[in-house]
Amino acid sequence: MTIYNFSAGPAVLPKPVLEKAQAEFLDYNHSGMSVMELSHRSKEFDDIIKDAEKLLRELMAIPDNYKVLFLQGGASTQFSMLPLNLAKGRKAYYVVAGSWGKKAYTEAVKLSKTIPFEPVLLASSEDTVYDHIPEIDSQQIDKDAAYVHITTNNTIEGTAIYDLPETNGVPIVADMSSNILAVRYNVADFGLIYAGAQKNIGPAGVTIVIVRDDLLNDEPVLSSMLDYRIQADAGSLYNTPPTYGIYIAKLVFEWVKELGGVDAMEKINREKSGLLYDFIEQSDFYSSPVKTPKDRSVANIPFVTPSKDLDAEFVAQADALGFKNIKGHRSVGGMRASLYNAFPCQGVLDLLEFMKKFEEENK
């Protein structure tokens, strides 16, 4: 039985990457050691982290005036690092279009009790259970604010921002965790991008931060570990980084490059997601909770049947057939197909066959 992993993260990894990691597991580059055993100060690892950065810069066309950091703590630690480094004594705006955007804003509000800055809720779609991306009025944005925070892809709710909002000249900060390398964004349109690795980059444990030079803090922050300037000056080696995760990320970057880069990846992703969206559109049995087609994510596709009981039966039958982790997030229910870069198109075709059969049996 073929297993298809629809998990939202940690998620499916490219098979060629896993096979190469397996082949090098006991002896990396004739060192006689596994990557997991290498010192982060060794020449072997120095080559790995430098190659990883070089490849990511090439894939995303990252300008020279941006630093690339390989950090820890997941995207959630960035919820605190951002205001600590960028927003002292200033306003910071938040667009809340999903659960993770709300967590970022909530963390900022909590931090503002002890650090002098003002988090402002610029727009939210929480009142309609995040079924769309809220409109943003740029005239409400103070041009002297530190940043406008957005989440480019809402993993749980299945919405995404592809056309960036007008922000009155204020830098955009983006949580790109679930669609980095999946669609093309112009890095120069952002002041800072951050992303947890465990969806499109590699195993959990690495967090990518891409930050424009002029946004690096001049004053030390609360903790050296949470200080962008210190981390940048140390080349992501202020402490022991997640060495094996960075190695796998490098292999994933090589794989994306071999496929033709981010533009080729986006084409594949839009074809994969389009198959599923088109099927849901023409069905009287399945429906999408995402209100507006232009807001649909290519990475995470939630859908429901006519009842919660049928949803539960769908998940049970799907799991038995090898469609793993297709149950929707506990906060929204239903089903969710996460079609990250490494997810095969055949998995979507096989899922559609099952969906047709299930509909016929339960209509």
CORFEN-V491745 format. One record per residue. N is the residue number from 1. RES is the residue in one small letter. PHI is phi as a letter, one per 40 degrees, with the letter a starting at -180 (NA if undefined). Layout:
N|RES|PHI, N|RES|PHI
//
This chain:
1|m|NA, 2|t|c, 3|i|b, 4|y|b, 5|n|c, 6|f|c, 7|s|d, 8|a|c, 9|g|h, 10|p|d, 11|a|b, 12|v|d, 13|l|b, 14|p|c, 15|k|d, 16|p|d, 17|v|c, 18|l|c, 19|e|c, 20|k|c, 21|a|c, 22|q|c, 23|a|c, 24|e|c, 25|f|c, 26|l|c, 27|d|a, 28|y|c, 29|n|f, 30|h|f, 31|s|c, 32|g|g, 33|m|b, 34|s|c, 35|v|d, 36|m|c, 37|e|c, 38|l|c, 39|s|c, 40|h|c, 41|r|c, 42|s|c, 43|k|c, 44|e|d, 45|f|c, 46|d|d, 47|d|c, 48|i|c, 49|i|c, 50|k|c, 51|d|c, 52|a|c, 53|e|c, 54|k|d, 55|l|c, 56|l|c, 57|r|d, 58|e|c, 59|l|c, 60|m|c, 61|a|f, 62|i|c, 63|p|c, 64|d|c, 65|n|c, 66|y|b, 67|k|c, 68|v|b, 69|l|b, 70|f|b, 71|l|b, 72|q|b, 73|g|g, 74|g|g, 75|a|c, 76|s|c, 77|t|c, 78|q|c, 79|f|d, 80|s|c, 81|m|c, 82|l|d, 83|p|c, 84|l|d, 85|n|c, 86|l|b, 87|a|b, 88|k|d, 89|g|g, 90|r|b, 91|k|c, 92|a|b, 93|y|c, 94|y|b, 95|v|b, 96|v|b, 97|a|b, 98|g|a, 99|s|c, 100|w|c, 101|g|c, 102|k|c, 103|k|c, 104|a|c, 105|y|c, 106|t|c, 107|e|c, 108|a|c, 109|v|c, 110|k|c, 111|l|c, 112|s|c, 113|k|c, 114|t|b, 115|i|b, 116|p|c, 117|f|a, 118|e|b, 119|p|c, 120|v|b, 121|l|c, 122|l|c, 123|a|a, 124|s|a, 125|s|b, 126|e|c, 127|d|c, 128|t|b, 129|v|f, 130|y|f, 131|d|c, 132|h|a, 133|i|c, 134|p|c, 135|e|c, 136|i|b, 137|d|c, 138|s|c, 139|q|c, 140|q|c, 141|i|c, 142|d|c, 143|k|c, 144|d|c, 145|a|c, 146|a|c, 147|y|a, 148|v|b, 149|h|c, 150|i|b, 151|t|b, 152|t|c, 153|n|a, 154|n|c, 155|t|d, 156|i|c, 157|e|c, 158|g|g, 159|t|b, 160|a|a, 161|i|b, 162|y|b, 163|d|c, 164|l|c, 165|p|c, 166|e|c, 167|t|b, 168|n|f, 169|g|g, 170|v|c, 171|p|d, 172|i|c, 173|v|b, 174|a|b, 175|d|c, 176|m|b, 177|s|d, 178|s|b, 179|n|a, 180|i|c, 181|l|g, 182|a|c, 183|v|b, 184|r|c, 185|y|b, 186|n|c, 187|v|d, 188|a|c, 189|d|c, 190|f|b, 191|g|c, 192|l|a, 193|i|b, 194|y|b, 195|a|a, 196|g|c, 197|a|c, 198|q|c, 199|k|b, 200|n|b, 201|i|b, 202|g|i, 203|p|c, 204|a|d, 205|g|h, 206|v|b, 207|t|b, 208|i|c, 209|v|b, 210|i|b, 211|v|b, 212|r|c, 213|d|d, 214|d|c, 215|l|c, 216|l|c, 217|n|c, 218|d|c, 219|e|b, 220|p|c, 221|v|b, 222|l|d, 223|s|b, 224|s|d, 225|m|c, 226|l|b, 227|d|b, 228|y|d, 229|r|c, 230|i|c, 231|q|c, 232|a|c, 233|d|c, 234|a|c, 235|g|g, 236|s|g, 237|l|b, 238|y|c, 239|n|b, 240|t|c, 241|p|c, 242|p|c, 243|t|d, 244|y|c, 245|g|c, 246|i|c, 247|y|c, 248|i|c, 249|a|d, 250|k|d, 251|l|c, 252|v|c, 253|f|c, 254|e|c, 255|w|c, 256|v|c, 257|k|c, 258|e|c, 259|l|c, 260|g|h, 261|g|g, 262|v|c, 263|d|c, 264|a|c, 265|m|c, 266|e|c, 267|k|d, 268|i|c, 269|n|c, 270|r|c, 271|e|c, 272|k|c, 273|s|c, 274|g|c, 275|l|d, 276|l|c, 277|y|c, 278|d|c, 279|f|c, 280|i|c, 281|e|d, 282|q|c, 283|s|c, 284|d|c, 285|f|b, 286|y|c, 287|s|a, 288|s|b, 289|p|c, 290|v|c, 291|k|c, 292|t|b, 293|p|d, 294|k|c, 295|d|c, 296|r|c, 297|s|c, 298|v|c, 299|a|c, 300|n|b, 301|i|b, 302|p|c, 303|f|a, 304|v|b, 305|t|c, 306|p|c, 307|s|a, 308|k|c, 309|d|c, 310|l|c, 311|d|d, 312|a|c, 313|e|c, 314|f|d, 315|v|c, 316|a|c, 317|q|c, 318|a|c, 319|d|d, 320|a|c, 321|l|c, 322|g|g, 323|f|c, 324|k|c, 325|n|g, 326|i|c, 327|k|c, 328|g|c, 329|h|d, 330|r|d, 331|s|c, 332|v|b, 333|g|g, 334|g|g, 335|m|b, 336|r|a, 337|a|b, 338|s|c, 339|l|b, 340|y|c, 341|n|d, 342|a|c, 343|f|c, 344|p|c, 345|c|c, 346|q|d, 347|g|c, 348|v|c, 349|l|c, 350|d|c, 351|l|c, 352|l|c, 353|e|c, 354|f|c, 355|m|c, 356|k|c, 357|k|c, 358|f|c, 359|e|c, 360|e|c, 361|e|c, 362|n|b, 363|k|c
//
